[in-house]
Amino acid sequence: MNEEQLMGTARALVATGKGILAADESTGTITRRLNSVGVEASEANRRAYRDMLLTTPGAEAFISGVILYDETLRQESLGGLPFRQLLAQRGIIPGIKVDLGARALAGFAGEQITEGLDGLRERLAAYAGLGARFAKWRAVISIAEGLPTAFGIEANAHALARYAALCQEADLVPIVEPEVLMDGNNTIARCEAVTTAVLEAVFDALYRHRVMLEGMLLKPNMVIAGLKCPVQSPVDEVARATVRTLLRTVPAAVPGIVFLSGGQSPELATAHLNAMNRLGPAPWELSFSYGRALQQPALQAWAGDARQVPAAQALYLKRARLNSAARSGDYTCAME
């Protein structure tokens, strides 16, 4: 394990004013996204869409890294240069999603466990050979009556820690993503309690697996009421609850926290990040690793039409720029 390399990459991913584009949608997910704008999810169209995003001029000013899917890491851009090389030439760090998706947790109705530990050591070595410098593994935690269970949390924490240890062995920075889903009817208080329990379990497991905290990043949900909850908290309350939870659970040794957007609108995800950074200095960098919240306006503008690429790229660049401003608390709604 090259500790200096891991720490340098982790710090670079949360460099001042920059964040991560999550473009690691599985084939099933990207199919749904493309179908939503009337585009057939052929290999050619998947490649064209990702080319539109990854060749956006000027994105390197705001984007430090991109999480890729296996297909994209191996693909060439429309210009003939492998995407991983195209990104690296622009100073954007290529990353890779390495989990194999969440499946039902046997014996625990309503809970899921992320699969993919079998063969992971070999896959990580192959990805490092292809130029990836960091990885991502997502665990999924649902809030419902009686859920999550302590075992459900523990099982996912163990898998995250095992993944993280294997990443560092391969000199890849692990992004640890324990996502408490936002789609229930739970209150913000319930989300805070569950998120606290999850993060406590995750860091306990990371310690036990001897993961070097300085060479990893955390990708958590924000503390927010479920989308079906009749009472939605204002932006400032979400920011305070999220930072309070993180201060109680995340060691200062972790270089950065890169939030997931979790189905929030692009504008709301940016406003929440901005409000957190306006609360004052934190022990870690507070950044973003957004998927839909960076991509959705561009996807809708592109809709499979090559003539719309410049307009779509402008919308992606705008969202990247606004989230960059949110990293220092300088975003305002007027900038929209």
Secondary structure as the mmCIF struct_conf table of DSSP 4:
data_model
#
loop_
_struct_conf.conf_type_id
_struct_conf.id
_struct_conf.beg_label_comp_id
_struct_conf.beg_label_asym_id
_struct_conf.beg_label_seq_id
_struct_conf.end_label_comp_id
_struct_conf.end_label_asym_id
_struct_conf.end_label_seq_id
HELX_RH_AL_P HELX_RH_AL_P1 GLU A 3 LEU A 13
TURN_TY1_P TURN_TY1_P1 VAL A 14 VAL A 14
TURN_TY1_P TURN_TY1_P2 THR A 16 GLY A 17
STRN STRN1 GLY A 19 ALA A 23
HELX_RH_AL_P HELX_RH_AL_P2 THR A 27 ASN A 35
TURN_TY1_P TURN_TY1_P3 SER A 36 GLY A 38
HELX_RH_AL_P HELX_RH_AL_P3 GLU A 43 LEU A 54
TURN_TY1_P TURN_TY1_P4 THR A 55 THR A 55
TURN_TY1_P TURN_TY1_P5 PRO A 57 GLY A 58
HELX_RH_3T_P HELX_RH_3T_P1 ALA A 59 ALA A 61
TURN_TY1_P TURN_TY1_P6 PHE A 62 PHE A 62
STRN STRN2 ILE A 63 LEU A 68
HELX_RH_AL_P HELX_RH_AL_P4 ASP A 70 ARG A 74
HELX_LH_PP_P HELX_LH_PP_P1 GLN A 75 GLN A 75
STRN STRN3 GLU A 76 GLU A 76
HELX_LH_PP_P HELX_LH_PP_P2 SER A 77 SER A 77
TURN_TY1_P TURN_TY1_P7 LEU A 78 GLY A 79
BEND BEND1 GLY A 80 LEU A 81
STRN STRN4 PRO A 82 PRO A 82
HELX_RH_AL_P HELX_RH_AL_P5 PHE A 83 GLN A 89
TURN_TY1_P TURN_TY1_P8 ARG A 90 GLY A 91
HELX_LH_PP_P HELX_LH_PP_P3 ILE A 92 ILE A 92
STRN STRN5 ILE A 93 LYS A 97
STRN STRN6 ALA A 102 ALA A 104
TURN_TY1_P TURN_TY1_P9 ALA A 106 GLY A 107
BEND BEND2 PHE A 108 PHE A 108
TURN_TY1_P TURN_TY1_P10 ALA A 109 GLY A 110
STRN STRN7 GLN A 112 THR A 114
TURN_TY1_P TURN_TY1_P11 ASP A 118 GLY A 119
HELX_RH_AL_P HELX_RH_AL_P6 LEU A 120 GLY A 129
TURN_TY1_P TURN_TY1_P12 LEU A 130 GLY A 131
STRN STRN8 PHE A 134 ILE A 141
STRN STRN9 ALA A 144 ALA A 144
TURN_TY1_P TURN_TY1_P13 GLU A 145 GLY A 146
STRN STRN10 LEU A 147 LEU A 147
BEND BEND3 PRO A 148 PRO A 148
HELX_RH_AL_P HELX_RH_AL_P7 ALA A 150 GLU A 169
TURN_TY1_P TURN_TY1_P14 ALA A 170 ASP A 171
STRN STRN11 VAL A 173 VAL A 180
BEND BEND4 MET A 182 MET A 182
BEND BEND5 GLY A 184 ASN A 185
HELX_RH_AL_P HELX_RH_AL_P8 ILE A 188 ARG A 208
TURN_TY1_P TURN_TY1_P15 HIS A 209 ARG A 210
HELX_RH_3T_P HELX_RH_3T_P2 LEU A 213 GLY A 215
STRN STRN12 LEU A 217 LEU A 218
HELX_LH_PP_P HELX_LH_PP_P4 PRO A 220 MET A 222
TURN_TY1_P TURN_TY1_P16 LEU A 227 LYS A 228
BEND BEND6 PRO A 230 PRO A 230
HELX_LH_PP_P HELX_LH_PP_P5 GLN A 232 PRO A 234
HELX_RH_AL_P HELX_RH_AL_P9 VAL A 235 THR A 249
BEND BEND7 VAL A 250 VAL A 250
TURN_TY1_P TURN_TY1_P17 ALA A 252 ALA A 253
BEND BEND8 VAL A 254 VAL A 254
STRN STRN13 GLY A 256 PHE A 259
TURN_TY1_P TURN_TY1_P18 GLY A 262 GLY A 263
HELX_RH_AL_P HELX_RH_AL_P10 PRO A 266 ASN A 277
TURN_TY1_P TURN_TY1_P19 ARG A 278 LEU A 279
BEND BEND9 PRO A 283 TRP A 284
STRN STRN14 GLU A 285 TYR A 290
BEND BEND10 GLY A 291 GLY A 291
HELX_RH_AL_P HELX_RH_AL_P11 ARG A 292 TRP A 302
TURN_TY1_P TURN_TY1_P20 ALA A 303 GLY A 304
HELX_RH_3T_P HELX_RH_3T_P3 ALA A 306 GLN A 308
HELX_RH_AL_P HELX_RH_AL_P12 VAL A 309 ALA A 326
TURN_TY1_P TURN_TY1_P21 ARG A 327 GLY A 329
HELX_RH_3T_P HELX_RH_3T_P4 CYS A 333 MET A 335
#
